[in-house]
């Protein structure tokens, strides 16, 4: 039997299939895009000048940094540390290790180190008395109580040192690469540091993973006994779209603010570190958020777990595998630039069974103005088992011919 004509036809079919999958699908907007305003066709202007030593503006949905300066430099986090403390408490609560109604003791150590007699902020819970965990946490989040942070750390882990170990472990899980925590409150200490970038990632994780606990950050005031204290985030009074996150200040850190706002379906996170005053950190944060909302927008290009392409499989029980993304792919673009996105797929020339479901097959990349602005792994959405003996032998021949 002459196999060459048959093989030639098979190769022609394969070439057609390969061409079809080598070009990524152009993402379609969820609804017809409105005509862009004239100003949207212009370059994005520089972000506003801010007086903070380090700062960053991040899109929440994508994690993209929209603008920033010195955002990977080490800084002292001051009381923004308490967002990490909140994250640990929320994570331990979700795992069932602690509960919202647990009685948390305001120990003498917590009271002496972080209470009213110290230089920092305090919650006002009485020494050697208990309060429900959720109330103690509000005292830490809203009033920025150092005493409440220590009490929570002691309750969750037994000591501040043990709690700091949990902070570092959860920080690594979140993806914080340049942070190290040694206490739950943020008072200055050797080797207690982070970056503006890491703090933005932390804020993103807090909003995403524990929205119920995150919601405490937008409460404007809180009362413990006879003492009512206001949330120090001035943006809560100035911008109704702002719902967090945390302020910080001491002599070594300057004035700091991690803020987040949501307008429509878009959420942004700003972090300013080492600013000059309480008001200036709010002014700078507001300017960054306004700039980001005006000049950027977020798009969903692909859904998660849905086929967006297919790939030829050799020696398999099936001849092809469906390819897609494990999670939805979103991207932030300057307004008016959506139509200029250029998605593409990088796929292997040959793919041999067996293929496991979820196995990485290639990469989806999105280009804008000649730069890669987002990329995600392309994975197999279905498994492909190894084919029978004759199927494997035939495909072996075709692969040899193709080579």
C-alpha positions in Angstrom: 0.0 0.0 0.0 1.4 3.5 -0.9 1.1 5.6 2.2 2.5 8.8 0.7 -0.8 10.2 -0.8 -2.7 9.3 2.4 0.0 10.9 4.5 0.0 14.0 2.3 -3.7 14.5 2.9 -3.3 14.0 6.6 -0.5 16.6 6.7 -2.7 19.1 4.7 -5.5 18.6 7.2 -3.0 19.1 10.1 -1.6 22.3 8.6 -5.1 23.7 8.4 -5.8 22.7 12.0 -2.6 24.2 13.2 -3.2 27.5 11.4 -6.6 27.7 13.0 -5.3 27.3 16.6 -2.2 29.4 16.2 -4.2 32.6 16.1 -5.8 33.6 19.4 -9.4 34.7 19.4 -10.0 38.4 19.5 -11.7 39.3 22.8 -15.2 40.7 22.3 -16.6 43.2 24.7 -19.6 42.2 26.8 -21.6 44.9 25.0 -21.0 47.2 22.1 -18.5 49.8 23.0 -19.6 53.4 22.9 -17.7 55.7 20.6 -14.6 56.9 22.4 -14.4 60.5 23.4 -11.9 62.6 21.6 -9.7 62.8 24.8 -9.7 59.0 25.0 -7.7 58.9 21.8 -4.9 60.9 23.4 -2.0 59.5 25.4 -2.7 59.0 29.1 -1.3 62.0 31.0 1.3 61.4 33.7 -0.2 60.5 37.2 -0.5 63.4 39.6 2.6 64.4 41.6 2.4 63.2 45.1 4.7 64.0 48.1 4.9 60.4 49.4 8.3 58.7 49.3 6.9 55.5 47.8 3.5 55.0 46.2 1.5 52.7 43.9 -1.8 52.5 42.2 -3.1 49.0 41.4 -6.2 47.7 39.5 -7.9 45.3 41.9 -9.4 42.9 39.3 -6.1 42.3 37.4 -3.4 43.2 40.0 -1.8 45.4 37.3 0.3 48.3 38.5 -1.1 51.4 36.8 1.5 53.8 38.2 3.9 54.1 41.0 7.3 55.3 42.2 9.7 53.4 44.5 7.0 50.9 45.1 9.4 48.0 45.6 11.6 49.9 48.1 11.5 48.8 51.7 9.4 50.9 54.0 8.1 50.7 57.5 4.4 49.8 57.3 3.3 51.4 60.6 -0.3 50.6 61.5 -1.0 49.4 58.0 0.5 46.2 59.5 -2.9 45.6 61.1 -4.3 44.7 57.6 -2.0 41.7 57.7 -3.1 41.0 61.3 -6.8 41.2 60.1 -5.9 38.8 57.2 -4.4 36.2 59.6 -7.4 36.5 62.1 -9.9 36.1 59.2 -8.0 33.1 57.8 -7.7 31.4 61.2 -11.4 32.0 61.7 -12.3 30.5 58.4 -10.3 27.4 59.2 -12.3 27.0 62.4 -9.4 27.6 64.8 -11.0 30.7 66.3 -14.5 32.0 66.3 -16.1 35.4 66.1 -17.6 35.2 69.6 -14.4 33.9 71.3 -13.7 35.9 74.5 -10.4 37.7 73.9 -8.5 38.8 76.9 -7.0 42.3 77.1 -3.9 41.0 78.9 -1.7 43.2 81.0 1.0 42.8 78.4 -1.3 44.0 75.6 -2.5 46.9 77.8 1.0 48.0 78.8 2.5 47.7 75.4 -0.4 49.2 73.3 -2.8 50.8 75.7 -3.7 54.3 76.7 -0.4 54.9 78.5 1.6 54.4 75.3 2.4 56.8 72.5 0.4 54.9 69.9 -3.3 54.5 69.2 -5.4 52.3 71.5 -8.8 50.8 71.6 -9.9 51.3 75.2 -10.8 47.8 76.2 -10.2 47.2 80.0 -7.2 45.4 81.2 -7.7 41.8 82.4 -11.2 41.7 80.9 -12.5 40.0 77.8 -14.4 41.1 74.7 -15.8 39.1 71.8 -13.1 38.5 69.1 -15.2 40.4 66.5 -15.4 43.4 68.8 -11.7 43.4 69.6 -11.0 43.2 65.9 -13.2 46.3 65.2 -11.2 48.1 67.9 -8.0 47.3 66.0 -9.4 48.1 62.5 -11.5 51.2 63.2 -9.6 52.7 66.1 -6.2 51.3 65.1 -5.8 50.0 68.6 -2.3 48.6 69.2 -3.6 47.0 72.4 -6.3 45.2 70.5 -3.8 43.9 67.9 -1.6 42.4 70.6 -4.7 40.9 72.4 -5.8 39.3 69.1 -2.3 38.0 68.4 -2.1 36.4 71.8 -5.5 34.8 71.4 -4.8 33.4 68.0 -1.2 32.2 68.4 -0.3 32.5 72.1 2.2 35.2 71.7 3.2 38.1 69.4 6.3 36.1 68.2 4.2 33.1 67.3 1.6 35.3 65.6 4.4 37.0 63.5 5.3 33.6 62.2 1.7 33.2 61.0 1.9 36.6 59.4 5.0 35.7 57.4 3.5 32.3 56.4 0.3 33.8 55.2 2.2 36.7 53.5 4.1 34.2 51.4 0.9 32.4 50.5 -0.6 35.7 49.3 2.6 36.4 47.2 4.3 39.1 49.2 7.9 38.9 48.2 9.5 41.8 50.0 7.8 41.9 53.4 8.8 40.7 56.9 6.6 41.0 59.9 7.7 40.9 63.6 4.7 42.3 65.4 0.9 42.6 64.8 0.6 46.4 65.4 3.3 48.1 63.3 5.3 50.0 65.9 8.8 50.5 64.6 11.1 47.4 65.1 14.2 46.0 63.4 13.4 43.7 60.4 9.7 44.8 60.3 9.3 46.0 56.8 7.3 45.8 53.6 6.9 47.7 50.3 4.1 49.7 48.8 3.6 47.1 46.1 3.3 44.3 48.7 0.8 46.3 50.7 -1.4 46.8 47.6 -1.3 43.0 47.0 -2.2 42.5 50.7 -5.2 44.9 50.3 -6.3 43.0 47.2 -6.1 39.7 49.0 -8.0 41.0 52.0 -10.9 42.3 49.8 -11.0 39.2 47.7 -10.6 36.5 50.4 -12.4 37.9 53.4 -14.9 40.6 52.3 -16.9 40.4 55.6 -13.8 41.3 57.6 -12.7 43.8 55.1 -16.1 45.6 55.5 -15.0 46.8 59.0 -12.6 49.2 57.3 -15.4 51.5 56.1 -17.0 51.9 59.6 -16.4 55.6 60.4 -16.4 55.4 64.2 -16.5 52.9 67.0 -17.2 53.0 70.8 -15.6 51.0 73.5 -17.0 51.8 77.0 -17.2 55.6 77.3 -14.7 56.2 74.5 -15.8 56.9 70.9 -13.0 57.2 68.3 -13.2 58.0 64.6 -11.6 56.1 61.8 -8.5 58.0 60.7 -9.1 57.4 57.0 -10.3 60.9 56.0 -11.3 59.6 52.5 -14.3 57.9 54.1 -15.8 61.3 54.7 -14.7 62.8 51.4 -15.4 60.1 48.8 -18.5 57.8 49.0 -16.8 55.3 46.7 -14.0 54.7 49.2 -14.6 51.8 51.6 -11.1 51.3 53.1 -8.5 50.5 53.9 -6.0 51.6 56.6 -3.9 54.5 57.8 -0.5 54.4 59.5 1.9 56.8 61.1 5.0 57.0 63.3 8.2 59.0 63.2 10.0 56.4 61.1 7.3 55.7 58.6 5.8 59.1 58.1 2.1 59.3 57.2 0.8 56.3 55.2 -2.5 55.3 53.7 -3.7 52.2 51.9 -7.0 53.2 50.2 -9.5 51.4 48.0 -12.5 52.7 46.1 -15.1 51.1 43.8 -16.9 52.9 41.1 -19.3 50.9 39.0 -17.6 47.5 38.4 -14.1 48.9 38.7 -12.1 48.9 41.9 -8.7 50.5 42.5 -6.2 50.3 45.4 -3.7 53.1 46.2 -0.9 53.0 48.7 1.1 56.1 49.8 4.0 55.7 52.2 6.1 58.3 54.0 3.8 61.3 53.2 4.1 64.6 55.0 0.8 64.9 57.0 -2.5 63.3 57.7 -4.3 65.5 55.3 -1.7 65.2 52.6 -1.8 61.4 52.5 -5.6 61.7 51.9 -5.1 64.4 49.2 -2.5 62.3 47.4 -4.5 59.1 47.6 -7.7 60.9 46.3 -5.7 62.3 43.4 -4.3 58.9 42.4 -7.7 57.2 42.6 -9.4 59.9 40.5 -6.7 59.7 37.9 -6.9 55.9 37.7 -10.7 55.9 37.4 -10.6 58.6 34.7 -8.0 57.1 32.5 -8.2 53.3 32.9 -10.9 50.7 32.5 -11.0 46.9 33.2 -12.1 44.3 30.6 -12.8 40.6 30.8 -11.2 39.0 27.8 -11.9 35.3 28.4 -14.0 33.4 30.9 -12.5 30.7 33.0 -12.9 27.0 32.3 -14.3 27.7 28.8 -12.7 26.5 25.6 -11.1 29.2 23.5 -9.0 27.0 21.3 -8.1 23.4 20.6 -4.9 21.6 19.8 -4.0 18.5 17.8 -3.0 15.5 20.0 -0.9 12.7 18.8 -1.1 9.1 19.9 -4.3 9.8 21.9 -7.7 8.2 22.3 -9.0 11.5 21.1 -7.5 13.6 18.3 -7.6 17.0 20.0 -7.8 18.7 23.4 -9.9 21.7 24.4 -7.8 24.6 25.7 -8.8 27.4 28.0 -7.9 29.4 31.1 -8.3 28.1 34.7 -9.6 31.5 35.8 -11.2 34.5 33.9 -8.6 36.7 32.2 -9.0 40.4 32.9 -6.9 43.3 31.7 -6.7 47.0 32.5 -6.2 49.4 29.6 -6.2 53.1 29.0 -9.7 54.2 28.1 -10.3 54.0 24.4 -7.6 51.4 23.8 -9.6 48.3 24.1 -10.0 47.8 20.4 -6.2 48.0 20.0 -5.5 44.9 22.2 -3.7 42.1 20.3 -4.1 38.7 21.9 -2.1 35.7 20.8 -1.4 32.2 21.8 1.9 30.3 22.1 1.3 26.6 21.6 3.7 23.7 21.2 4.3 22.3 17.7 3.4 18.8 18.8 1.4 17.5 21.7 1.5 13.8 22.6 -0.9 11.9 24.8 -1.5 11.3 27.7 -2.7 14.8 28.6 -4.0 15.5 32.1 -6.9 17.8 32.8 -5.5 21.1 34.0 -2.1 20.5 32.4 -0.4 23.6 31.1 -0.2 23.5 27.3 0.8 27.0 26.3 0.4 30.7 27.1 -2.1 33.4 26.2 -0.5 36.8 25.8 -2.1 40.2 25.3 -0.2 43.0 23.7 -0.9 46.8 23.6 1.4 49.3 21.9 4.0 46.6 21.4 4.2 45.5 25.0 2.9 42.5 26.8 0.4 43.8 29.4 -1.0 40.4 30.5 -0.3 36.7 30.1 -1.8 33.6 31.5 -1.2 29.8 31.3 -3.3 28.0 28.7 -4.4 24.6 30.2 -6.1 21.5 29.0 -9.8 21.5 29.9 -10.2 17.8 29.4 -8.0 14.8 29.7 -6.8 12.8 26.7 -5.9 9.2 27.4 -3.2 7.3 25.4 -4.6 5.7 22.3 -4.5 2.0 21.3 -1.5 0.3 19.7 -2.5 0.9 16.1 -3.4 4.5 16.7 0.0 5.1 18.4 1.8 3.4 15.5 0.0 5.4 12.8 0.6 8.7 14.6 4.2 7.8 15.1 4.5 7.4 11.3 2.7 10.7 10.7 5.0 12.5 13.2 8.0 11.1 11.5 6.7 12.1 8.1 5.9 15.6 9.4 9.4 16.0 10.8 
